[in-house]
């Protein structure tokens, strides 16, 4: 019986993820002797198999996207061989075993009044809430004035990944920082994508961005995954000029599918400029 398309997509995603992780690791980094010139960068399949204590044939089948049974122990060995970080390791398990942590489920609904009050009380710190698909589901006034009028946007335009690659305003706001921001957004989205490879809404978002954006199409193929804030953020607002923020993010304890992001002004100039926007707005 032929595999369903969603199952093929999951195995294809797993295969490409393994290939890209293998390609970035040198023999020296893996503690192996460099046996000379290589046609392609990174480790050979045989070297990954050696490091993971599995057969070359078995690992090859896995990397080719074959429908084979895999144990958690073998996945742990592969993750160690490829020197995956915690986010990449979780991504591997989701793709290979389709098993999620108990708190990693997508929920639909509005945020609580208490969480909205928390956002509103951040004052000159732009704050917002995203779901697993990077949809912006809540925000405060500062965020609305700096990053765009979320209230008047369509649902699609409130998706942070979509807007990063389609909004001229975002590119103007970030200027030379846009590429780093865009790559971070893709890696955030990819970290959750393994859970929803059969979801038509997720597939459609990737397909549409791949069609209209060459940078997205290129960077999506790199299979980077990351969980966490961007750190230092620099924005160039058309009204008040340069704004510098330090970003912190955290999951909501009673709604772990939601992430709260707070951009705290890094200096007094930024505080003053955001305050000016709040007064004008």
C-alpha positions in Angstrom: 0.0 0.0 0.0 1.5 3.4 -1.0 2.3 5.8 1.8 0.0 8.8 2.4 1.4 12.2 1.3 1.7 13.4 4.9 3.8 10.3 5.8 6.0 10.8 2.8 6.5 14.5 3.7 7.5 13.6 7.3 10.1 11.0 6.1 11.3 13.5 3.4 11.7 16.1 6.1 13.6 13.7 8.3 15.9 12.7 5.5 16.8 16.3 4.6 17.3 17.2 8.2 19.8 14.4 8.7 21.6 15.3 5.5 22.0 18.9 6.4 23.2 18.1 9.9 25.7 15.6 8.6 27.0 18.1 6.0 27.9 20.8 8.6 30.1 18.5 10.7 33.7 17.9 9.8 35.7 14.7 10.7 37.9 16.8 13.0 34.8 18.1 14.9 33.6 14.5 15.2 36.9 13.2 16.5 37.6 11.2 13.4 40.7 11.2 11.2 40.4 13.2 7.9 41.0 10.6 5.2 41.6 13.1 2.4 39.7 15.1 -0.1 35.9 14.7 -0.1 33.5 15.3 -2.9 30.9 16.8 -0.6 31.4 18.7 2.7 30.8 17.1 6.1 30.8 13.5 7.4 30.2 10.5 5.2 27.2 8.3 6.0 29.6 5.5 7.1 31.2 7.8 9.6 27.8 8.8 11.1 26.9 5.1 11.3 30.2 4.3 13.0 29.8 7.1 15.6 26.2 6.0 16.2 27.0 2.3 16.5 24.6 1.3 13.8 25.0 -0.3 10.3 25.8 1.9 7.3 22.9 0.3 5.4 20.4 1.0 8.2 21.5 4.7 8.5 21.4 5.1 4.7 17.8 3.8 4.6 16.9 6.3 7.3 18.6 9.2 5.5 16.9 8.2 2.3 13.5 8.6 3.9 12.7 4.9 3.9 9.8 3.8 6.1 11.7 1.9 8.8 11.3 1.3 12.5 13.6 3.3 14.7 14.1 3.2 18.5 14.7 6.0 20.9 18.1 4.6 21.8 19.2 4.6 18.1 17.9 8.2 17.7 19.8 9.2 20.8 23.0 7.7 19.3 22.5 9.5 16.0 21.8 12.8 17.8 25.1 12.4 19.7 27.0 11.5 16.6 25.7 14.6 14.8 26.3 16.7 17.9 22.7 18.0 17.8 21.7 20.6 20.4 18.6 20.2 22.5 16.3 21.9 20.0 17.7 19.8 17.1 17.4 16.6 19.1 13.8 17.3 19.9 13.2 18.0 16.2 14.8 14.7 15.3 12.6 12.8 17.7 9.4 14.5 16.5 10.2 13.7 12.9 11.3 10.1 13.5 9.0 8.9 16.2 6.1 11.4 16.0 6.2 11.7 19.7 5.8 15.0 21.5 6.4 16.2 25.0 3.2 16.4 26.9 3.2 20.2 26.9 3.8 20.5 23.2 0.3 20.6 21.7 -1.3 23.2 19.6 -4.3 24.8 21.1 -6.7 27.4 19.6 -8.2 30.2 21.5 -7.7 33.7 22.8 -5.3 34.7 25.6 -6.5 35.3 29.1 -7.4 38.8 30.3 -4.6 38.4 32.9 -2.0 37.8 30.1 -3.3 40.8 28.1 -3.0 43.0 31.3 0.6 41.8 31.6 1.3 42.9 28.0 -0.4 46.3 28.6 1.6 46.9 31.7 4.9 46.6 29.9 4.7 50.3 28.9 7.7 51.3 26.7 8.6 47.6 26.2 6.9 46.3 23.0 5.3 42.9 24.0 3.4 40.3 22.1 2.3 36.7 22.1 2.8 34.2 19.3 1.5 30.6 18.9 3.5 27.7 17.5 2.9 28.8 13.9 4.3 32.3 14.8 0.9 33.8 14.5 0.7 37.0 16.6 -2.3 36.5 18.8 -1.9 39.4 21.2 0.1 42.6 21.6 0.4 45.9 23.6 0.3 49.5 22.3 4.0 49.9 22.0 4.3 46.8 19.8 1.4 48.0 17.7 3.0 51.4 17.1 6.4 50.1 16.3 5.8 46.8 14.3 2.6 47.7 12.6 -1.2 48.0 13.2 -2.0 44.4 14.1 -5.6 45.3 14.7 -6.2 46.2 11.0 -4.1 43.3 9.6 -5.5 40.2 8.1 -4.9 36.9 9.9 -2.2 35.9 7.4 -0.4 39.2 7.8 -0.3 38.7 11.5 1.8 35.6 11.0 5.4 36.7 11.8 7.0 34.4 9.3 4.8 35.5 6.4 5.2 39.2 7.3 9.0 38.9 7.6 9.2 37.9 3.9 6.3 39.9 2.4 6.2 43.2 4.2 8.3 46.2 2.9 7.7 47.9 6.2 9.5 45.1 8.1 12.5 45.3 5.8 12.6 49.0 6.2 12.3 48.6 10.0 15.2 46.1 10.2 17.4 47.4 7.3 20.7 45.5 7.4 19.5 43.4 10.3 16.7 41.9 8.2 18.5 38.7 7.0 19.5 37.7 10.5 16.0 38.3 11.7 14.5 36.3 8.7 16.8 33.4 9.3 15.9 33.3 13.0 12.2 33.3 12.1 12.6 30.4 9.7 14.6 28.4 12.3 11.9 29.1 15.0 9.2 28.0 12.6 11.1 24.9 11.5 11.5 23.8 15.2 7.8 23.4 15.4 7.1 22.3 11.8 8.1 18.7 12.4 5.1 18.4 14.6 2.7 19.6 11.9 4.1 18.2 8.7 0.7 16.8 7.8 -1.3 19.9 8.7 -2.6 21.6 5.4 -2.3 25.1 6.9 1.4 24.7 7.7 2.1 23.1 4.4 0.3 25.9 2.6 2.3 28.6 4.4 5.6 27.0 3.4 4.4 26.4 -0.2 3.2 30.0 -0.6 6.4 31.5 0.8 8.6 29.2 -1.3 6.8 30.4 -4.4 7.0 34.1 -3.8 10.3 34.5 -1.9 13.6 33.3 -3.1 15.4 34.0 0.2 12.8 31.9 2.0 13.1 29.1 -0.5 16.9 29.0 -0.2 17.1 29.3 3.6 14.2 26.8 4.2 16.4 24.1 2.6 19.1 24.6 5.3 16.9 23.0 7.9 18.1 25.1 10.8 16.1 24.9 14.0 16.2 27.2 17.1 14.1 28.0 20.1 14.6 31.2 22.0 14.8 35.0 21.7 16.8 36.9 19.2 18.8 38.8 21.9 19.7 42.3 20.8 17.2 43.9 18.4 17.8 47.1 16.5 14.9 48.8 14.7 14.8 51.9 12.5 11.4 53.5 13.0 10.3 56.0 10.3 9.1 58.5 12.9 11.4 58.3 15.9 14.5 56.7 14.4 16.8 54.0 15.9 15.4 51.8 18.7 17.5 49.3 20.6 16.0 46.4 22.5 17.0 43.4 24.5 14.6 40.6 23.9 13.3 38.0 26.4 10.8 35.3 25.7 9.0 32.6 27.7 6.2 30.1 27.5 2.9 30.7 29.3 2.7 28.1 32.1 -1.0 27.4 31.6 -0.9 27.7 27.8 2.5 26.2 26.7 1.6 26.6 23.0 1.9 30.4 23.5 5.2 32.3 23.7 5.4 35.8 25.3 8.0 38.1 23.7 9.1 41.3 25.5 11.5 43.7 23.9 13.0 45.8 26.7 14.6 49.2 25.7 18.4 48.9 26.0 19.0 52.6 26.8 17.4 55.9 27.8 17.2 57.2 24.2 15.0 54.2 23.2 12.8 54.7 26.3 12.3 58.4 25.4 11.6 57.6 21.7 9.1 54.9 22.5 7.4 57.2 25.0 7.1 59.8 22.2 5.4 57.2 20.0 3.0 56.3 22.8 2.1 60.0 23.3 1.6 60.5 19.6 -0.4 57.3 19.2 
